[in-house]
Amino acid sequence: MYVMWAGFMHGAAMVAPAGVTAGEFAAMATPWLTAMTGAFQGFAAVVDGGDYTVEGQQSLQFSNLSDLLAASSDQGISTEVVAMAQRLIQRQIDAGHGEEGFARIIESIRQPG
């Protein structure tokens, strides 16, 4: 949950220069985050099954966060939150799993680099 909260703070920092308050951002982000939690069961099924090639998953190659890192850096805000997720993704891509699904980042978490 702390990573989720840090992600919210990152998003609030990203939109602040556009004049969007944290409260306005929260009002926009809450329904979206609620919808995204619907993916938990699907991720859990993939992790429990151990098959990260299941169709319908977003591939790790597609999950590259370099544009978000660049946009954060361009705005002069910390990239730490996004960089952490990008490192988990990149380790799996570097290991040859770029075409597999996003749930595969659990292997980066299970086996720290």
HUNORNOR-V548157 format. One record per pair of residues at least 24 apart in sequence whose ideal C-beta (glycine too) atoms are under 8 Angstrom apart, sorted by the first residue. I is the first residue (numbers start at 1). GAP is how many residues later the second one is. D is the distance in whole Angstrom. If there is no record, write none. Layout:
((I	GAP	D) (I	GAP	D))
This chain:
((3	78	7) (3	81	8) (4	29	7) (6	75	5) (7	74	6) (8	25	8) (9	72	8) (10	62	7) (10	67	7) (10	68	8) (10	71	5) (10	72	7) (13	62	8) (13	64	5) (13	65	8) (14	57	7) (14	58	7) (14	61	6) (14	63	7) (17	58	6) (43	59	8) (43	60	5) (46	55	6) (46	57	4) (47	56	5) (47	59	5) (52	45	7) (52	48	4) (52	49	5) (52	51	6) (52	52	4) (53	46	8) (53	47	6) (53	48	7) (54	47	6) (57	43	8) (57	44	3) (57	45	6) (57	46	6) (58	43	7) (58	44	5) (59	39	7) (59	40	5) (59	41	7) (59	42	6) (59	43	7) (60	29	5) (60	32	5) (60	33	5) (60	37	6) (60	38	5) (60	39	7) (60	40	6) (60	41	7) (60	42	6) (60	44	6) (60	45	8) (61	32	7) (61	37	4) (61	38	6) (63	26	5) (63	39	5) (64	25	7) (64	29	8) (65	24	7) (87	26	8))
